[in-house]
């Protein structure tokens, strides 16, 4: 068994095409999520739309959500694998355009804003969504609007089951700080990872011919050796951060020890670097 001490906090993975998971193997992707994506894609294609942008889905209060961003990336990933005719704007470029134009996701409800984005990004439609908590998991509502006139094409609703990935990200929607001390300082030890499943190289990145990237994640390693309170601090886009989060929720570690040699929770930054050797 390989073990890695998180002293350098940098983990390198090479992901080849043979390691691509099926939808059933992705922890946060229930068996019907690809079917949901297919249904959306067919309606978009029937409307003769080929170029579009997918925003990070928000929670009902309208705030940005790590869970929503993850599910939006999962949808883009599904379309990249299953609907090659759809051209999706890199979410990073979309976010940068919003910032440059001093716009927010809430502004996407106006026809003038959609027209500006259509011209700037060369898109025909925008996919927006919201995420709500339910007793059994989450409820995802996705809306597609054209950028010419802001016409509502359709709205679809999809239940999403609880998963370790989504539930780990849920804590960051309400909590913006980590209470655990940093590893390796003030007498606190450094955890050692004993199980590290490799992340999947994103299909969207492969389609865009992005050969490598690094995502930086801040996480708390619990006294039991699991990872929680996961936050993305560096996101290169194309689904890399989401694939890193998926993998990290499966990691298991030998926990750090405090001054009294007892297992303790610690905060660690982790850099996950991807290389695609199947270029």
C-alpha positions, 0 to 999 in steps of 0.5 A: 500500500502506498503512503504519502505524508502531506508535508509537501501537500502536492499530489501528482496524478496521470489520468489515462482514458482507460480510467474514465469512470462510468456514471454509476462509478462517480460518487455524486452521479446517481444512475439517472443524472446522465439521463437528465443531461441527455434530456436537456441536451436533446431539447437544446439540440431540437432548438438548433442551439449549439453554443452555450454557457453553463453557469455554476448553479446557485442555492435558493438564496441566490448565493454561489454554491460549491455544490451547485458548481460541482453539479454544473461541472458534472452536467458539462462533463456528461455533455462532453462525453455524450453530445459532441455537437454542443460547444460549451464555453469554458466556465472560467471564461464565463466567470471572467466575462461577468466580472469584467462587465460587473455583472452577477448571476442574478443579472442573467434574468434580463434580456439586455444582459443576456444579449451582452454575454451572447455578443462577448462569448459567441453563445446562443443560450445560457443554462442556469440552475438552483439547488434546494435541500430536500429530505432525501437529498437535493432538488436541482432546477435547470433553466435554459434561456436564449441570449437573443431576447432572453426567451425561456426555452424550458425548465427541468427539475431533477432530484439528486441523491445524497452523496459523500461529495455533495454532503462534504461540499454542503458544509461550505455553503453555510460555513466560510471558515475552518476551525481546525488548526493547520498541520505541522505547526505549534506542535501539531503533527502532519497526517499521512495518506494511506489510500488515494484513489486517482481522480478522473481526467475531465472529458471536457478538458480532453475535448478542449485539448488541455493536457494538464492542470492543477487544482488546489484544495483546502480540507480538514482531515478528521481524527478518523482520517477522512476529509471534510469541509472541502474548499476549492482555492484554485480552480483551473476550470474544465472540471479539474477542481470537481474531479479533484474533490471527488477523489479527495472525498474517498481518501483515507489518512492516518490522522495528525497527532496533537501535543498529547499524541492524540488524533486531532483534526487539522487543516491542509492545503492539497494540490492535485496535478493532472496530466493526460498522457492519452493526447 
